[in-house]
Amino acid sequence: MALFAQTPRKDDTVTTKPEPKGDAMQQSPAPTTVGPVRRVEEPHATMAPGKASESVLSAGLTIEGKIEGSGNVRVAGRFKGTINVKGEFTIDSGESIDGEVRADTVFVGGEVRGQIVASSRVEFKESGTLVGDLKAGSLTVAAGSKMRGKVEFGWKEGEIEDAAPLDGGSPLPRR
């Protein structure tokens, strides 16, 4: 399928309607068809100047795999796999993540089953749920949110990577 209008090749069929006669000349001209054509519209920019871009996994979608990159990511659907983002990561209320989430900042409004590691902060909304472990520079928890797992927070940015693994090991990083 062509994405843009193309000129016909010698072997393509071009279909046109005959020109109207007499009083019918006041009608608009008939369209000409040249192979399959699909209209491509320009995306609408809704970002404020200077603000990082946001990629969105839309509601109703279920995706399995890996998300990596820089910029902000928002999941308004369901995702299974690993997420590694240099920027903000948001899981909307009523949606779910099954896997590991690594980002600078994580906003939890839905359900995460797995590990969250945030170099800066994690913020739980009222509807946020985590079944798994969490490491973050800082943690904000709204009344009504839920969590089951191990939590480590308050370490400086470089200390988070040096901190003990959530599955065991020495309890504190070396200073």
C-alpha positions as a LaTeX table, in Angstrom:
\begin{tabular}{lrrr}
\hline
Residue & $x$ (\AA) & $y$ (\AA) & $z$ (\AA) \\
\hline
Met1 & 0.00 & 0.00 & 0.00 \\
Ala2 & 1.37 & 3.43 & $-0.90$ \\
Leu3 & 1.59 & 6.09 & 1.76 \\
Phe4 & 1.70 & 8.99 & $-0.67$ \\
Ala5 & 0.17 & 9.70 & $-4.05$ \\
Gln6 & 2.30 & 8.26 & $-6.84$ \\
Thr7 & 2.40 & 8.79 & $-10.57$ \\
Pro8 & 1.11 & 5.77 & $-12.48$ \\
Arg9 & 3.50 & 3.36 & $-14.14$ \\
Lys10 & 2.87 & 2.12 & $-17.66$ \\
Asp11 & 1.26 & $-1.08$ & $-16.35$ \\
Asp12 & $-1.01$ & 0.71 & $-13.78$ \\
Thr13 & $-4.67$ & 1.30 & $-14.54$ \\
Val14 & $-5.93$ & 4.88 & $-14.31$ \\
Thr15 & $-9.66$ & 5.33 & $-13.77$ \\
Thr16 & $-11.44$ & 8.58 & $-14.53$ \\
Lys17 & $-15.10$ & 9.48 & $-14.84$ \\
Pro18 & $-16.31$ & 11.05 & $-18.07$ \\
Glu19 & $-16.68$ & 14.83 & $-18.15$ \\
Pro20 & $-20.28$ & 15.97 & $-17.50$ \\
Lys21 & $-22.16$ & 17.58 & $-20.38$ \\
Gly22 & $-24.57$ & 20.50 & $-20.59$ \\
Asp23 & $-26.10$ & 21.72 & $-17.29$ \\
Ala24 & $-24.10$ & 19.17 & $-15.37$ \\
Met25 & $-21.00$ & 21.39 & $-15.86$ \\
Gln26 & $-21.94$ & 23.22 & $-12.63$ \\
Gln27 & $-21.18$ & 20.07 & $-10.61$ \\
Ser28 & $-17.74$ & 19.65 & $-9.08$ \\
Pro29 & $-15.26$ & 17.70 & $-11.20$ \\
Ala30 & $-15.01$ & 13.96 & $-10.62$ \\
Pro31 & $-11.95$ & 12.72 & $-8.70$ \\
Thr32 & $-9.18$ & 10.85 & $-10.48$ \\
Thr33 & $-7.95$ & 7.61 & $-8.92$ \\
Val34 & $-4.31$ & 6.66 & $-9.31$ \\
Gly35 & $-3.67$ & 3.43 & $-7.42$ \\
Pro36 & $-4.19$ & 3.18 & $-3.69$ \\
Val37 & $-3.74$ & 6.48 & $-1.84$ \\
Arg38 & $-3.71$ & 7.04 & 1.91 \\
Arg39 & $-3.90$ & 10.50 & 3.45 \\
Val40 & $-1.16$ & 11.13 & 6.02 \\
Glu41 & $-1.88$ & 13.89 & 8.53 \\
Glu42 & 0.70 & 15.89 & 10.43 \\
Pro43 & 0.89 & 15.17 & 14.19 \\
His44 & $-0.33$ & 17.91 & 16.50 \\
Ala45 & 2.28 & 19.26 & 18.90 \\
Thr46 & 0.85 & 19.74 & 22.40 \\
Met47 & 4.09 & 20.28 & 24.33 \\
Ala48 & 5.17 & 23.49 & 25.95 \\
Pro49 & 8.46 & 24.88 & 24.61 \\
Gly50 & 11.47 & 23.49 & 26.48 \\
Lys51 & 9.56 & 20.54 & 27.95 \\
Ala52 & 10.70 & 16.96 & 27.24 \\
Ser53 & 8.65 & 14.86 & 24.85 \\
Glu54 & 6.29 & 12.16 & 26.13 \\
Ser55 & 5.66 & 8.79 & 24.53 \\
Val56 & 2.32 & 7.17 & 25.39 \\
Leu57 & 1.23 & 3.54 & 25.32 \\
Ser58 & $-2.49$ & 4.14 & 24.81 \\
Ala59 & $-5.40$ & 2.74 & 26.78 \\
Gly60 & $-6.71$ & $-0.54$ & 25.44 \\
Leu61 & $-3.27$ & $-1.72$ & 24.27 \\
Thr62 & $-1.36$ & $-4.64$ & 25.76 \\
Ile63 & 2.29 & $-4.79$ & 24.78 \\
Glu64 & 5.05 & $-7.20$ & 25.75 \\
Gly65 & 8.72 & $-6.37$ & 25.27 \\
Lys66 & 11.28 & $-3.74$ & 26.19 \\
Ile67 & 11.15 & 0.06 & 26.39 \\
Glu68 & 14.45 & 1.96 & 26.38 \\
Gly69 & 15.35 & 5.56 & 25.71 \\
Ser70 & 15.31 & 9.10 & 26.97 \\
Gly71 & 12.32 & 11.35 & 27.42 \\
Asn72 & 9.11 & 10.80 & 29.32 \\
Val73 & 6.98 & 7.67 & 28.95 \\
Arg74 & 3.38 & 7.19 & 30.08 \\
Val75 & 1.57 & 3.87 & 30.09 \\
Ala76 & $-2.19$ & 4.18 & 29.80 \\
Gly77 & $-2.51$ & 0.51 & 28.80 \\
Arg78 & $-0.86$ & $-2.73$ & 29.91 \\
Phe79 & 2.82 & $-3.59$ & 29.52 \\
Lys80 & 4.85 & $-6.70$ & 30.30 \\
Gly81 & 8.64 & $-6.54$ & 30.15 \\
Thr82 & 11.48 & $-4.20$ & 31.07 \\
Ile83 & 11.47 & $-0.42$ & 31.03 \\
Asn84 & 14.65 & 1.67 & 31.14 \\
Val85 & 14.00 & 5.40 & 30.68 \\
Lys86 & 16.17 & 8.48 & 31.23 \\
Gly87 & 13.30 & 10.74 & 32.25 \\
Glu88 & 9.90 & 10.38 & 33.87 \\
Phe89 & 7.85 & 7.18 & 33.73 \\
Thr90 & 4.13 & 7.24 & 34.58 \\
Ile91 & 1.68 & 4.35 & 34.95 \\
Asp92 & $-1.90$ & 5.64 & 34.83 \\
Ser93 & $-4.63$ & 4.64 & 37.26 \\
Gly94 & $-6.32$ & 1.34 & 36.40 \\
Glu95 & $-3.43$ & 0.17 & 34.17 \\
Ser96 & $-0.65$ & $-2.35$ & 34.86 \\
Ile97 & 3.03 & $-3.13$ & 34.40 \\
Asp98 & 4.47 & $-6.61$ & 34.87 \\
Gly99 & 8.27 & $-6.36$ & 34.97 \\
Glu100 & 11.14 & $-4.10$ & 35.93 \\
Val101 & 10.92 & $-0.30$ & 35.76 \\
Arg102 & 14.07 & 1.87 & 35.79 \\
Ala103 & 13.72 & 5.63 & 35.36 \\
Asp104 & 14.83 & 8.93 & 36.84 \\
Thr105 & 11.35 & 9.55 & 38.28 \\
Val106 & 8.43 & 7.09 & 38.50 \\
Phe107 & 4.79 & 8.06 & 39.09 \\
Val108 & 2.65 & 5.07 & 40.09 \\
Gly109 & $-1.10$ & 5.48 & 39.58 \\
Gly110 & $-1.80$ & 1.91 & 38.45 \\
Glu111 & $-0.39$ & $-1.48$ & 39.41 \\
Val112 & 3.24 & $-2.56$ & 39.08 \\
Arg113 & 4.20 & $-6.20$ & 39.61 \\
Gly114 & 7.98 & $-6.26$ & 39.70 \\
Gln115 & 10.86 & $-4.03$ & 40.70 \\
Ile116 & 11.03 & $-0.22$ & 40.53 \\
Val117 & 14.42 & 1.55 & 40.56 \\
Ala118 & 14.37 & 5.36 & 40.37 \\
Ser119 & 17.54 & 7.45 & 40.52 \\
Ser120 & 15.56 & 10.48 & 41.68 \\
Arg121 & 12.14 & 9.69 & 43.17 \\
Val122 & 9.06 & 7.51 & 43.18 \\
Glu123 & 5.61 & 8.96 & 43.81 \\
Phe124 & 2.59 & 6.77 & 44.58 \\
Lys125 & $-0.83$ & 8.21 & 43.76 \\
Glu126 & $-3.92$ & 7.15 & 45.76 \\
Ser127 & $-4.63$ & 4.34 & 43.30 \\
Gly128 & $-0.99$ & 3.20 & 43.02 \\
Thr129 & $-0.01$ & $-0.38$ & 43.86 \\
Leu130 & 3.36 & $-2.12$ & 43.89 \\
Val131 & 3.82 & $-5.84$ & 44.41 \\
Gly132 & 7.59 & $-6.03$ & 44.38 \\
Asp133 & 10.69 & $-4.19$ & 45.54 \\
Leu134 & 11.58 & $-0.52$ & 45.27 \\
Lys135 & 14.80 & 1.55 & 45.31 \\
Ala136 & 14.62 & 5.32 & 45.03 \\
Gly137 & 16.34 & 8.55 & 45.99 \\
Ser138 & 13.09 & 9.71 & 47.62 \\
Leu139 & 9.63 & 8.26 & 48.08 \\
Thr140 & 6.24 & 9.96 & 48.28 \\
Val141 & 3.23 & 7.85 & 49.21 \\
Ala142 & $-0.38$ & 9.05 & 49.01 \\
Ala143 & $-3.01$ & 7.72 & 51.41 \\
Gly144 & $-4.80$ & 4.77 & 49.83 \\
Ser145 & $-1.82$ & 3.45 & 47.85 \\
Lys146 & $-0.58$ & $-0.11$ & 48.51 \\
Met147 & 2.75 & $-1.88$ & 48.49 \\
Arg148 & 4.05 & $-5.33$ & 49.30 \\
Gly149 & 7.83 & $-5.77$ & 49.11 \\
Lys150 & 11.15 & $-4.34$ & 50.22 \\
Val151 & 11.87 & $-0.59$ & 50.05 \\
Glu152 & 15.16 & 1.33 & 50.00 \\
Phe153 & 15.12 & 5.11 & 49.70 \\
Gly154 & 17.03 & 8.17 & 50.83 \\
Trp155 & 20.39 & 7.28 & 49.28 \\
Lys156 & 22.20 & 9.83 & 47.17 \\
Glu157 & 22.13 & 9.23 & 43.40 \\
Gly158 & 25.52 & 7.47 & 43.16 \\
Glu159 & 24.72 & 5.32 & 46.19 \\
Ile160 & 21.62 & 3.74 & 44.66 \\
Glu161 & 23.64 & 1.65 & 42.20 \\
Asp162 & 26.12 & 0.73 & 44.99 \\
Ala163 & 23.35 & $-0.21$ & 47.44 \\
Ala164 & 22.75 & $-3.83$ & 48.33 \\
Pro165 & 20.64 & $-5.78$ & 45.85 \\
Leu166 & 17.01 & $-6.14$ & 46.87 \\
Asp167 & 17.32 & $-9.93$ & 46.80 \\
Gly168 & 19.87 & $-10.01$ & 49.63 \\
Gly169 & 23.54 & $-9.22$ & 50.11 \\
Ser170 & 25.05 & $-6.68$ & 52.48 \\
Pro171 & 22.43 & $-4.38$ & 54.04 \\
Leu172 & 24.19 & $-1.00$ & 53.52 \\
Pro173 & 26.43 & 0.48 & 50.82 \\
Arg174 & 30.04 & 1.33 & 51.70 \\
Arg175 & 30.83 & 4.94 & 52.45 \\
\hline
\end{tabular}
